[in-house]
Amino acid sequence: MNEPLRTKTWNRKKLIRIIRMSLMICLILSLSSLSMSAVPVPFGKPVFVATITGSSELEPGNITPLTISVRNTGHAPELILDPDDPGLSSPAVGYGVTLTLEPGTAPVDIPANPFTIPILPPDTGVPVTFPVIVPADATAESYHLALRIDSQYAQSVAMADLSNVFTYADQNLTLQIPVSVKSVVRAQVDEISVSNLSPGQDGRITAKIRNVGQYAPKDAIAELVVEPHSLLSPYQGTYFLGTFPPGEERTVEWRASVQDTIDTTSIPASLIISYEDKNGIWTSSHPVVIGIPVGKGPKFTLTYDKPVIEPGGSVSVRVVYTNVGDTPAYDAAAKIVPIAPLSSPQSSIMLGTILPNDSAEAVYEIDLDSSALVKPYGLLTDVKYRGEDNLVTLSDPMQIELETTAPGLAEVLLSPLSLVILLGILLIGGYYYMKRMGRLA
């Protein structure tokens, strides 16, 4: 009874063991098949494409950040490992992908170092930005930059000890990146001059400018721009140019004033051409830094022999006016401003045109009231003239000094007041004398 039972139990255990072993073998075969079909082996040569993200237009005189998206589209379709899923093929992976952007046919400079992507799987894009320097005089045309791509890839794969053994190879290629240089206006100042632009004065700035760019704008405006807190203040700092073709020269004028605290110097300013570009966007040319010369203008000093005058007297004063400035004074007229007790029968004398370092003289008759105190006096004088821009200007005020002196004894005795007093004394003395002599009743 017991022997058949033991035999049946052993057979059952053996069957379970066999079933377990079969299941294990099936699982191993299933996992092996899954690893062969569902997990592609990175194998094959990658295929790189590059496109520009954003605008491909480069502006002369600028550093343009050019962003290029590099994508790997490589697969190895001949290595389809799963016949039931043809889309699942071997991926061609790029390793140590080094990107170097070179000028190619473009007149540009690219100072950046090469950019390296450690691994670039298929269908993956990586944006890389390169700074591109475009010279201001670059010709507006279409060009091609050269993007050099150096990488490695798995050239072959073999099985050794149940492991994949890869053989790698280098891949070097160059892609052409199409770009264009934008047509822009570029200003050049050929000549600059000023008139009546001196400390404390309003004057005119005249410049000859040229469009050395390659774009002909419409409704262009030439603007003179200064730094904040500049001693030069343009109050008519824009000049309408209209159409301004390449190569054309124009004469422009701006009105400005200069603070009186400045000495003769050259004040920095910038010339900017504002215009509408080919895309209808209002833009400006790159600033051109220029120096605005500030001169002395007509400046006057005076020389004279200091006169001495007595109260109630008069004196002639010969005054020499010298133009120590650097521009002529046209139709100059000297003027004095006498204040009581000083007076003069004439207040203005014509001097004519006075060139730099030349002089002109005026003679004034000065009267001093008889009631004036004996002390120094002064009267103001200035010169009115026309500058180079034909505007009438006044010079800085100057002063003529006079000394006074007390009158001498003869002058005192002969003065009208002294004569009246003396006559009064004589009349009173004669009256008493006649009365004493009894000649008066």
C-alpha positions in Angstrom: 0.0 0.0 0.0 2.7 2.4 0.9 5.0 1.7 -2.1 2.5 2.9 -4.8 1.8 6.0 -2.8 5.5 6.8 -2.6 5.9 6.3 -6.3 3.0 8.6 -7.0 4.4 11.3 -4.8 7.8 11.1 -6.4 6.4 11.3 -9.9 4.4 14.4 -8.9 7.5 16.2 -7.5 9.4 15.2 -10.6 6.7 16.6 -12.8 6.6 19.9 -10.8 10.4 20.1 -11.1 10.3 19.5 -14.9 7.5 22.2 -15.3 9.5 24.7 -13.3 12.6 24.0 -15.4 10.6 24.4 -18.6 9.2 27.7 -17.4 12.7 29.0 -16.5 14.0 28.0 -19.9 11.1 29.7 -21.6 11.6 32.9 -19.5 15.3 33.0 -20.4 14.5 32.5 -24.1 11.8 35.2 -23.8 14.1 37.7 -22.1 16.8 37.0 -24.6 14.4 37.5 -27.5 13.1 40.7 -25.9 16.6 42.1 -25.4 17.3 41.3 -29.1 14.2 42.9 -30.5 13.1 45.6 -28.1 16.4 47.2 -27.2 18.2 48.5 -30.4 22.0 48.5 -30.5 23.5 51.9 -31.0 25.3 51.2 -34.3 25.9 53.1 -37.6 26.9 56.5 -38.9 24.9 59.5 -37.7 23.4 62.0 -40.1 23.6 65.7 -39.0 21.5 68.6 -40.2 21.8 72.2 -39.1 19.3 75.0 -39.2 19.4 78.6 -38.0 17.0 79.5 -35.2 15.6 83.0 -35.8 16.9 85.5 -38.3 19.8 84.6 -40.6 20.4 88.3 -41.4 23.7 89.8 -40.0 24.0 93.5 -39.4 27.3 95.3 -40.4 29.2 96.8 -37.5 27.5 94.5 -35.0 28.2 91.3 -33.0 25.2 89.1 -33.9 24.5 86.1 -31.7 23.7 83.4 -34.3 21.9 80.3 -32.9 22.2 77.1 -34.9 20.2 74.0 -34.1 22.2 70.8 -34.8 20.1 67.6 -35.1 21.1 63.9 -35.6 18.6 62.1 -37.9 20.7 59.0 -38.4 19.3 55.4 -38.2 20.6 52.1 -39.7 17.5 50.7 -41.4 19.4 47.7 -42.7 19.8 46.5 -39.1 16.1 46.0 -38.3 16.1 43.7 -35.3 12.4 43.1 -35.0 10.6 42.1 -38.2 7.3 42.7 -36.6 8.3 46.4 -35.9 10.3 47.7 -38.8 10.3 51.2 -37.3 12.6 49.9 -34.5 16.0 50.0 -36.1 19.5 50.5 -34.9 20.1 54.2 -33.7 23.2 55.9 -35.1 24.5 57.9 -32.1 27.2 60.6 -32.4 29.7 60.7 -29.6 31.9 63.7 -28.7 30.3 65.9 -31.3 32.5 69.0 -31.7 31.0 72.0 -33.6 33.2 74.7 -35.1 31.7 77.6 -37.0 34.0 79.1 -39.6 33.5 82.2 -41.8 33.2 80.2 -45.0 32.5 82.8 -47.8 31.3 85.5 -45.4 33.4 88.5 -44.5 33.0 87.9 -40.8 34.9 87.0 -37.7 33.8 84.3 -35.3 35.9 84.5 -32.1 34.2 81.6 -30.1 35.9 78.4 -29.3 34.5 75.0 -30.6 31.4 73.7 -28.8 31.3 70.0 -27.8 28.2 67.8 -27.3 29.1 64.7 -25.4 26.4 62.5 -27.0 23.8 63.2 -29.7 21.1 60.5 -30.2 18.9 60.5 -33.2 16.0 62.9 -33.5 17.6 65.2 -30.9 18.3 68.8 -31.7 20.7 70.9 -29.7 20.8 74.8 -30.1 24.3 76.3 -30.1 24.9 80.1 -30.2 28.0 81.6 -31.9 28.9 85.3 -31.8 29.5 86.5 -35.3 31.3 89.9 -35.8 30.4 91.7 -39.0 32.7 94.6 -40.1 30.9 97.9 -40.7 32.0 97.9 -44.3 30.8 94.4 -45.1 29.1 94.1 -48.5 25.4 93.4 -48.3 25.1 89.9 -50.0 24.2 86.3 -49.4 27.0 84.1 -48.0 27.6 80.6 -46.5 29.2 80.0 -43.1 30.9 76.7 -42.7 29.9 74.5 -39.7 32.5 71.8 -39.2 31.2 68.7 -37.2 33.7 66.3 -35.8 32.4 63.2 -34.0 32.7 59.4 -33.4 30.3 56.6 -34.0 30.0 52.9 -33.6 31.2 51.5 -36.9 30.6 47.8 -36.0 29.5 45.7 -33.1 30.3 42.1 -32.2 29.4 39.6 -29.4 32.1 38.5 -27.1 31.4 36.6 -23.8 27.7 37.6 -24.0 28.7 41.3 -24.3 28.6 43.8 -27.2 32.0 44.9 -28.4 32.0 48.1 -30.4 34.5 49.4 -32.9 34.4 53.2 -33.3 35.3 55.5 -36.2 35.7 59.2 -36.8 33.3 61.2 -38.8 34.3 64.7 -40.1 31.9 66.8 -42.3 31.2 70.4 -43.0 27.7 71.8 -43.4 26.9 75.1 -45.3 24.9 77.6 -43.3 23.3 80.3 -45.5 23.3 83.8 -44.1 23.0 87.3 -45.5 24.5 90.7 -44.6 21.8 93.4 -44.2 21.8 96.6 -46.2 22.2 99.5 -43.9 22.9 103.2 -43.8 26.4 104.0 -42.6 27.3 107.7 -41.9 30.7 109.3 -42.5 31.6 112.9 -41.6 33.8 114.5 -44.2 34.0 118.0 -42.8 32.8 119.9 -39.8 32.8 123.6 -39.0 31.2 126.0 -36.5 30.2 129.7 -36.5 29.7 131.9 -33.4 30.0 128.8 -31.3 31.9 130.1 -28.3 31.4 130.0 -24.5 28.1 131.5 -23.4 27.0 131.9 -27.0 24.5 130.4 -29.5 26.0 129.2 -32.7 25.7 127.0 -35.8 27.3 123.6 -36.5 27.8 122.7 -40.1 28.8 119.2 -41.3 29.3 117.5 -44.6 28.1 113.9 -44.2 28.1 111.0 -46.6 26.1 107.7 -46.8 28.9 105.1 -47.1 26.4 102.3 -46.5 24.5 100.2 -49.1 20.9 101.2 -48.4 19.0 104.2 -49.7 16.5 105.3 -47.0 13.5 107.6 -47.4 12.6 110.3 -45.0 16.0 110.0 -43.3 17.0 112.4 -40.4 20.5 113.4 -39.4 20.6 113.9 -35.6 23.3 115.4 -33.4 23.3 113.7 -30.0 25.4 114.6 -26.9 26.0 113.0 -23.6 23.9 114.0 -20.6 25.3 117.0 -18.8 27.3 118.0 -21.8 28.4 121.6 -22.0 27.0 121.6 -25.6 23.2 121.9 -25.9 21.6 121.3 -29.3 18.2 123.0 -29.5 17.8 122.2 -33.2 19.6 118.9 -33.3 17.7 117.2 -36.1 18.1 117.9 -39.8 15.7 116.3 -42.4 17.6 114.6 -45.2 14.8 112.8 -47.1 16.1 110.2 -49.5 19.8 109.6 -48.9 21.3 107.3 -51.5 24.6 105.5 -51.0 27.6 107.6 -51.8 25.8 110.9 -51.7 27.1 113.8 -49.6 24.9 116.3 -47.9 25.5 119.5 -45.9 23.6 119.6 -42.7 23.3 122.3 -40.0 22.3 122.2 -36.3 21.8 125.1 -33.9 23.4 124.8 -30.4 24.5 126.7 -27.4 27.6 126.4 -25.3 27.8 127.0 -21.5 29.9 130.0 -20.5 31.9 127.9 -18.0 33.8 126.1 -20.8 37.2 127.0 -22.1 38.1 126.6 -25.8 38.0 122.9 -26.5 36.4 120.2 -28.7 33.1 118.8 -27.3 32.3 115.1 -28.2 29.0 114.4 -29.9 27.5 111.7 -32.1 26.0 111.7 -35.5 23.1 109.3 -36.0 21.0 108.7 -39.2 17.4 107.6 -38.3 15.5 105.9 -41.1 13.0 103.2 -42.0 14.6 100.0 -43.2 13.4 97.6 -45.9 11.2 95.8 -43.4 9.4 99.0 -42.5 11.1 99.2 -39.1 12.3 102.6 -37.9 16.0 102.1 -37.1 19.2 104.1 -36.6 22.7 103.9 -38.0 25.6 103.2 -35.8 26.7 106.5 -34.1 29.7 108.3 -35.5 31.6 110.1 -32.8 32.8 113.6 -33.8 34.4 116.6 -32.0 32.6 119.9 -32.1 35.2 122.7 -32.0 34.5 125.5 -29.6 36.4 128.7 -30.2 36.8 131.9 -28.3 34.7 134.0 -30.7 35.3 137.8 -30.6 36.7 138.7 -27.2 37.7 142.2 -26.1 40.1 143.8 -23.7 40.6 147.5 -23.3 43.5 149.8 -22.5 43.5 153.5 -21.6 45.3 156.1 -19.5 43.3 156.5 -16.2 41.8 160.0 -16.3 41.7 162.4 -13.3 38.7 164.6 -13.0 37.5 167.2 -10.5 34.0 167.7 -9.3 32.3 170.0 -11.8 34.9 169.3 -14.4 35.2 167.2 -17.6 37.9 165.0 -19.2 38.5 163.2 -22.5 39.2 159.5 -22.2 40.9 157.6 -25.1 40.0 153.9 -24.9 41.5 151.2 -27.2 39.5 148.0 -27.7 41.5 144.9 -28.8 39.9 141.8 -30.2 41.8 138.9 -28.5 39.4 136.3 -29.8 39.7 134.0 -32.8 36.9 135.3 -35.1 36.2 138.8 -36.5 33.7 141.2 -35.0 31.7 142.9 -37.8 30.1 146.4 -37.5 31.4 146.7 -34.0 30.2 149.7 -31.8 31.5 150.6 -28.4 29.1 151.9 -25.8 29.5 153.4 -22.3 27.0 153.5 -19.5 27.6 156.5 -17.3 25.8 156.6 -14.0 25.3 159.8 -12.0 27.3 161.8 -11.0 29.0 160.9 -14.3 27.6 161.9 -17.6 28.6 162.0 -21.2 27.2 163.8 -24.3 27.7 160.5 -26.3 27.2 156.9 -25.3 28.1 155.0 -28.5 30.9 155.2 -31.0 31.3 153.1 -34.2 34.5 151.0 -34.4 33.9 149.1 -37.6 35.1 145.5 -38.3 37.8 144.3 -35.8 39.8 141.3 -36.9 41.4 138.9 -34.4 44.4 140.7 -32.7 43.4 144.1 -34.2 42.3 147.2 -32.3 40.0 150.2 -32.6 39.8 153.3 -30.4 37.1 155.5 -29.1 37.3 158.9 -27.3 34.7 159.8 -24.7 33.9 163.1 -23.1 33.2 162.5 -19.4 31.6 165.1 -17.1 31.5 164.9 -13.3 28.8 166.8 -11.4 30.1 169.6 -9.2 28.4 168.1 -6.1 30.2 164.8 -6.6 32.3 163.5 -3.7 36.0 163.2 -4.2 36.4 159.4 -4.7 37.1 156.9 -7.5 34.4 156.4 -10.1 33.8 153.8 -12.8 31.6 153.4 -15.8 30.7 150.3 -17.7 31.5 149.7 -21.4 30.9 146.9 -23.9 31.1 146.2 -27.6 28.1 145.3 -29.8 29.0 143.4 -33.0 27.8 140.9 -35.6 29.3 137.5 -35.5 30.0 135.1 -38.3 26.4 133.9 -38.4 25.3 137.6 -38.8 23.7 137.6 -35.3 24.1 140.7 -33.1 26.0 139.9 -29.9 27.2 141.9 -26.9 30.7 141.4 -25.5 31.3 140.8 -21.8 31.0 144.1 -19.8 34.3 146.0 -19.0 35.0 149.0 -16.8 36.7 152.3 -17.2 37.9 153.7 -13.9 38.3 157.5 -13.1 40.2 159.2 -10.3 38.8 162.4 -8.8 40.8 165.2 -7.1 39.8 168.1 -4.9 39.9 171.5 -6.8 42.9 173.9 -6.1 42.7 177.3 -4.4 42.4 179.2 -7.6 39.7 176.9 -8.7 37.9 177.2 -5.4 38.1 181.0 -5.5 37.0 181.2 -9.0 34.1 178.8 -8.6 30.6 180.4 -8.9 29.8 179.5 -5.3 33.0 181.1 -4.1 32.3 184.3 -6.1 28.8 184.6 -4.7 30.1 184.2 -1.2 32.9 186.7 -1.8 30.5 189.2 -3.3 28.2 188.8 -0.3 31.1 189.4 2.1 32.1 192.6 0.1 28.5 193.9 0.1 28.1 193.4 3.9 31.5 194.9 4.6 30.8 197.9 2.4 27.5 198.4 4.2 29.0 198.6 7.6 31.9 200.8 6.4 29.4 203.3 4.9 27.4 203.3 8.0 30.4 204.0 10.2 31.4 206.9 8.1 27.9 208.4 8.5 27.2 208.2 4.9 24.1 206.1 5.5 21.1 207.6 7.3 
